[in-house]
Amino acid sequence: MRIYEELYILRPDATEEDVDASVEMVKSIVTTAGGAIDKVDKWGVRKLAYRLKKLNEGFYVLIQFSAKPEVVKELERRLRVSDAVVKFITVRIDEKLKWLEKRKKIREKRAARKPPPVVGPPAIQPVPAAPPAVAAPAPGLPAEPPVPAPDAPPAE
């Protein structure tokens, strides 16, 4: 048994009964062949990425199921001849799930080797020093002439 996701798009003017009928058709195909339906998501009417058969919108349905590869062939054949189905795609996801599980185990192993972070008392921030009273001139600019003291003789 393998795990698959079937995403198909129905015409946007499909009634709720048409949508339910298509979902029941997929369920019956999978279950009669010994498979199991894991999840059914009706996404509703959404805008298509590009115009398809003169349509701008479609009713999206996502079904996740476990079955043998022969079931997928029959399911795709039925979806291909259905008038209500605009587009469909079947993706095998069990390989991806295995890969994700393997990556998760590797991360957990790596985290177990790493020492736990040391948590100490909060650091006290030093108070910044006051800026100097007289700022130096910016580089490239002439310095201002010094102001003479009131009791000093005039400079010659």
C-alpha positions as CSV (number, residue, x, y, z in Angstrom):
1,M,0.0,0.0,0.0
2,R,1.2,3.5,-0.9
3,I,-0.1,6.9,0.2
4,Y,-1.4,9.2,-2.5
5,E,-2.9,12.7,-2.8
6,E,-5.5,13.3,-5.5
7,L,-6.2,16.9,-6.3
8,Y,-8.8,17.6,-8.9
9,I,-10.7,20.7,-10.1
10,L,-14.3,20.6,-11.0
11,R,-16.2,23.2,-13.0
12,P,-17.1,26.2,-10.9
13,D,-20.8,25.9,-11.6
14,A,-20.9,22.4,-10.2
15,T,-23.5,22.0,-7.5
16,E,-22.9,20.6,-4.0
17,E,-24.5,17.3,-5.2
18,D,-22.1,17.1,-8.1
19,V,-19.1,17.6,-5.8
20,D,-20.4,15.0,-3.3
21,A,-21.0,12.6,-6.2
22,S,-17.4,12.9,-7.4
23,V,-16.0,12.4,-3.9
24,E,-18.2,9.3,-3.4
25,M,-17.0,8.0,-6.8
26,V,-13.4,8.3,-5.7
27,K,-14.2,6.8,-2.3
28,S,-15.9,3.8,-3.9
29,I,-13.1,3.2,-6.3
30,V,-10.5,3.2,-3.6
31,T,-12.4,1.2,-1.0
32,T,-13.6,-1.5,-3.4
33,A,-10.0,-2.2,-4.4
34,G,-8.9,-2.6,-0.7
35,G,-7.6,1.0,-0.1
36,A,-8.5,3.5,2.6
37,I,-9.5,7.1,2.5
38,D,-7.4,9.1,4.9
39,K,-8.6,12.7,4.4
40,V,-11.1,14.6,2.2
41,D,-10.8,18.4,1.8
42,K,-13.2,20.5,-0.2
43,W,-11.4,23.8,-0.8
44,G,-14.3,25.4,-2.7
45,V,-14.2,27.7,-5.7
46,R,-10.9,29.3,-6.2
47,K,-9.3,31.3,-9.0
48,L,-7.2,29.3,-11.4
49,A,-3.6,30.2,-12.1
50,Y,-4.3,30.3,-15.8
51,R,-7.3,30.1,-18.0
52,L,-8.4,26.5,-18.6
53,K,-11.2,25.4,-21.0
54,K,-12.4,29.0,-21.0
55,L,-12.8,29.0,-17.2
56,N,-11.1,31.3,-14.7
57,E,-12.3,29.5,-11.6
58,G,-12.7,26.0,-10.4
59,F,-14.0,23.9,-7.4
60,Y,-10.9,22.3,-5.8
61,V,-11.1,18.9,-4.0
62,L,-8.1,17.2,-2.3
63,I,-8.3,13.5,-1.2
64,Q,-5.6,11.7,0.6
65,F,-5.8,7.9,0.4
66,S,-3.8,4.6,0.8
67,A,-4.0,2.1,-2.1
68,K,-2.2,0.0,-4.6
69,P,-0.8,1.5,-7.8
70,E,-3.5,-0.2,-9.9
71,V,-6.2,1.7,-8.1
72,V,-4.6,5.0,-9.2
73,K,-4.7,4.0,-12.9
74,E,-8.4,3.2,-12.6
75,L,-9.1,6.4,-10.7
76,E,-7.3,8.6,-13.2
77,R,-9.1,6.8,-16.1
78,R,-12.5,7.7,-14.5
79,L,-11.5,11.3,-13.8
80,R,-10.3,11.7,-17.4
81,V,-13.7,10.7,-18.9
82,S,-15.7,12.8,-16.3
83,D,-17.3,15.9,-17.8
84,A,-17.3,17.8,-14.5
85,V,-13.5,17.4,-13.9
86,V,-11.4,20.1,-15.5
87,K,-8.0,19.0,-14.3
88,F,-6.5,16.5,-11.9
89,I,-3.1,15.4,-10.5
90,T,-2.1,12.4,-8.4
91,V,1.0,12.6,-6.2
92,R,2.6,9.8,-4.3
93,I,3.5,11.2,-0.9
94,D,4.7,8.2,1.1
95,E,8.3,8.7,-0.1
96,K,8.2,12.3,1.1
97,L,6.7,11.3,4.4
98,K,9.5,8.7,4.9
99,W,12.1,11.4,4.0
100,L,10.6,13.9,6.5
101,E,10.6,11.2,9.3
102,K,14.2,10.4,8.6
103,R,15.2,14.1,8.7
104,K,13.3,14.5,12.0
105,K,15.2,11.6,13.6
106,I,18.5,13.1,12.4
107,R,17.6,16.5,13.9
108,E,16.6,14.9,17.2
109,K,19.9,12.9,17.4
110,R,21.9,16.0,16.7
111,A,20.0,18.0,19.3
112,A,20.6,15.2,21.9
113,R,24.4,15.5,21.3
114,K,24.5,19.3,21.6
115,P,24.9,20.5,25.2
116,P,22.0,22.4,26.6
117,P,22.4,26.2,26.5
118,V,23.7,27.8,29.7
119,V,21.2,30.2,31.2
120,G,22.7,32.7,33.6
121,P,21.5,35.8,35.3
122,P,20.5,38.6,33.0
123,A,23.5,40.8,31.9
124,I,23.6,44.3,33.3
125,Q,24.0,46.8,30.6
126,P,26.6,49.5,31.2
127,V,25.4,53.1,31.1
128,P,26.9,54.9,28.1
129,A,29.3,57.8,28.8
130,A,28.1,61.3,28.3
131,P,29.3,62.8,25.0
132,P,32.1,65.4,25.1
133,A,31.1,69.0,25.7
134,V,32.8,70.3,22.6
135,A,32.5,68.2,19.5
136,A,35.5,68.0,17.1
137,P,35.0,69.4,13.6
138,A,34.0,67.0,10.9
139,P,37.0,65.9,8.8
140,G,37.7,68.1,5.8
141,L,36.0,71.2,7.4
142,P,38.1,74.1,8.8
143,A,38.1,74.5,12.5
144,E,36.4,77.5,14.1
145,P,38.8,80.1,15.5
146,P,39.2,80.0,19.3
147,V,37.2,82.6,21.2
148,P,39.5,84.8,23.3
149,A,39.0,85.2,27.0
150,P,37.4,88.5,28.1
151,D,40.5,89.6,30.1
152,A,43.1,88.5,27.6
153,P,45.0,91.1,25.4
154,P,44.0,91.3,21.8
155,A,46.0,89.0,19.5
156,E,48.2,90.7,16.9
